[in-house]
């Protein structure tokens, strides 16, 4: 799976979900690889790498337990949201 495809999927899915909502990285994996857990689970690492890149670029935020976290220093389950528009 190419990073560009993962990138595009993350951006499309976060935009579609909306500013006040988040997506689970496994949703991205399932959208790209289908419902077979063996297939989509292989994408979880590359999705995390791309999520960190997108956060560094200011395009998404990484959230854990509802709070924005440092994309380079978090553990466990996380969610992705579009970067909130600047007021």
C-alpha positions as a printed Julia matrix, in Angstrom:
87×3 Matrix{Float64}:
   0.0     0.0    0.0
   1.42    3.35  -1.01
   1.67    6.15   1.55
  -0.09    8.46  -0.93
  -3.17    6.22  -0.88
  -3.12    6.1    2.92
  -2.63    9.87   3.03
  -5.53   10.46   0.67
  -7.79    8.12   2.63
  -7.02    9.8    5.96
  -7.61   13.27   4.54
 -10.82   12.28   2.77
 -12.25   10.44   5.75
 -11.45   13.16   8.3
 -12.91   15.82   5.99
 -16.04   13.76   5.41
 -16.54   13.12   9.13
 -16.39   16.85   9.9
 -14.64   19.31  12.18
 -16.14   18.1   15.46
 -15.69   14.38  14.81
 -12.84   11.89  14.68
 -12.02    8.73  12.78
 -10.38    5.57  14.0
  -7.26    4.47  12.11
  -8.84    1.04  11.73
 -11.62    2.66   9.67
  -8.95    3.83   7.23
  -7.4     0.37   7.17
 -10.74   -1.32   6.49
 -11.58    1.19   3.76
  -8.28    0.39   2.02
  -7.96   -3.35   2.63
 -11.48   -4.61   3.2
 -13.06   -6.36   6.18
 -10.5    -9.18   6.58
  -8.65   -8.35   9.81
  -5.52  -10.14   8.59
  -5.35   -7.75   5.65
  -6.31   -4.46   7.29
  -4.26   -5.0   10.44
  -1.1    -4.93   8.31
  -1.88   -1.31   7.46
  -2.08   -0.05  11.04
   1.65    0.73  11.29
   1.85    2.57   7.96
  -1.34    4.47   8.83
   0.18    5.63  12.1
   3.33    6.81  10.29
   1.25    8.76   7.78
  -0.97   10.19  10.55
   2.13   11.59  12.27
   3.3    13.13   8.97
  -0.08   14.74   8.42
  -0.1    16.07  11.98
   3.39   17.52  11.44
   2.04   19.25   8.32
  -0.86   20.69  10.32
  -3.51   18.84   8.32
  -4.86   16.57  11.07
  -4.61   16.26  14.83
  -4.0    13.1   16.8
  -6.34   12.65  19.75
  -6.23   10.29  22.67
  -9.07   10.16  25.18
 -10.6    13.23  23.5
  -7.5    15.4   23.85
  -5.02   16.52  21.23
  -1.68   14.82  21.88
   1.86   15.22  20.63
   1.99   13.05  17.49
   5.53   11.98  18.38
   4.8    11.03  21.98
   1.63    9.02  22.48
   0.83    5.39  23.16
  -2.19    3.23  22.68
  -5.48    3.84  20.97
  -5.79    7.11  19.1
  -8.16    8.9   16.76
  -7.68   11.41  13.98
  -9.5    14.66  13.34
  -9.1    17.43  10.81
  -7.09   20.39  12.06
  -9.56   22.92  13.48
  -9.81   26.08  11.37
  -7.93   29.04  12.81
 -10.26   31.65  14.28
